[in-house]
């Protein structure tokens, strides 16, 4: 049996990461020439971020809260660390945004707003927790019969539809795309990790190895399909599944070593996906393609020459800074009217358009270049979706600092829903909460309110269709209550 001395709480590892990143930023600032983007005040703000994050983690240690873990993880990896990568390679800050190269003043202003937004969200989580402190908790019934066979069948079905085009028949037409959308890959993966975490001790070693093989295959297939985030994609699903079941994530020394090994592997996957895009390969990459990549030494060139691009892709801070610095320019697509039209066209009326309005994320690059808002035909001729990040989006949408109030209430509401999201089945409760936690993560990394509404609809439909297959069939589950128990209670009331 492993002792606490051989395991590290993710909470502790995040605190260590904050201290290390803070120290790295100070070190790089002192040895590297002035890049014009980061000044001493930026370094001071990074230190404040570390203090804020460690403070939130200290609270989370006493009152386990998965939202705080996700929030601090995102801020640490994609915002704080971005300051260090800019110091390392300043050119990465304006790599593909030649029209916008942030100044130190603009970057610092964005950091201040993000710092205050995180404080507002923490206050929302804290108040919601206090509000629920004296609430009587529902005792969930154990789910004693793992539906592992169902989990394997469903994940295999998703892989077949997503990567092997088993439904790509002419007779199905547009219906094929709808099926792929409703078989939401990440949500199904989230269900899989949740049931594995919940029933881990009841699952045989052979079954665990099978799932490990499936997960590895998913990472490879996602990468070969052109996505650069296969490892992150799977890692976040695993993290969320464990958090909702165990309330904390304990990481062994071996796991830390594996994570460190995965970092260079992720860079190689990133290089492979970049190669696919550069070569214009539409289908899945084959062994022949990889052979060409190896012979041309493109992997090494990408790892060295494209490191600024890797930094840029991991730097969510850049997206928020550009929106915050150019609020009036981006307000033409980040507003209530545009979002309403986009939601009608892209969510509520599948198959036809009313306003011919693309998602805001697809139009973002046009606005950044100073071009007019495109129509859907322009988007389809050159498709690109750009991440906004919730900080920049809300700063634009709510005209600056009033957004802090919205951050507070959003965190308060999400926490309240999470605590009250309970059913009579323990596993089903965890599945619902995992979906909500994932929606929070999507919200943080926002691609726009219209896209988030689409994600919510897809997640709800996927959960409604598939969640039932992961729980024990001990009586029907209707709105989280056992049907037989309802009948008994009804009979007692009549007496």
PyMOL commands that set and color helices and strands:
alter all, ss='L'
color gray80, all
select helices_A, chain A and resi 4-6+10-31+40-62+66-88+90-94+104-131+148-163+175-182+185-198+200-202+205-224+230-246+253-279+287-295+298-305+307-314+316-325+327-330+336-348+360-368+376-381+390-397+403-420+426-444+449-470+483-494
alter helices_A, ss='H'
color red, helices_A
select strands_A, chain A and resi 7-9+250-252+477-478+481-482
alter strands_A, ss='S'
color yellow, strands_A
deselect
rebuild
show_as cartoon
